[in-house]
Amino acid sequence: MVDNSRQKGVNMTKRALFVLLVATMPLLAQQNPDWHREFPAFKIAGNLYWVGTADLAVYLINTPQGNILINSNFPEDVPLIKKSIESLGFKYGDTKIILASHAHGDHDAAVGIIKNETAARLMIMDMDVPETESTRQGRPGAKVDRILHDGDTVELGDSKLIAHKTPGHTKGCTTWTMQVDDAGRKLNAVIIGSPNVNRGYILVGNKDYPQIADDYVNTFKVLNTLPVDLFLGAHGAYFGLKAKYEKMKAGGPNPFIDPAGYKAYVSEREATFLKELERQKKNPGSPAP
Ligand SMILES: [Zn+2]
């Protein structure tokens, strides 16, 4: 009996360690130098701007009533975001609303800082709210001012964004869409929340998130039906930020208008998810590599 309960204890400790490891993975992965590397702020199209780092996306939507920011990155990235906003001639203090792609530290760890420094309202998809507000496992936590649901709109000035719940990567992972008026041309912007199955994710028999696989399936259905002109996402790597930025500087048609690239990316990510799902169905309990 003693040995048995001791073994149980060891298993539980192992499990707790594993859970901790998975939960802090975005923090451990801070080593990716592009995450904190400065990148020039620039206009993507219309009133939509890039103010993120060389990989972590932060979008600024400028309106006559102030600005919306999507994502905050890590606290250490906030000075770069401020610098980017100011370099475009906007004011950090004019941030009225802050949104997020999903509740992982690389996108939302600094939302509380930005909220406090600017008095912006924080709006987060329902199922990501507990994570955003949590102070567990080193997360800073931030009070959510408005809880969003699938299909909700966020409006400021003349801009309207739609929150599409695209869960799986997190339970409240959000893909943002908006119509951008680019010199009289209406462009559909899609900012993908994340279609990725991270290392350690369990798709089959996941006790904490039983519907995870179905959520991914539905997410790909949504991503496959959205009208797209501007292909964007939570990481620059999703849509080839650096190469497109260089192309843009060289002139010619806007390289971020890339519906074919979007389709190819979503198809490839969907195939990768389905392959991993099949692998886990054959090896239940085996986490994603
Ligand atoms: Zn993530």
Residues whose N, C-alpha, C, O or C-beta is under 5 A from the ligand:
A	BS01	ZN	H104
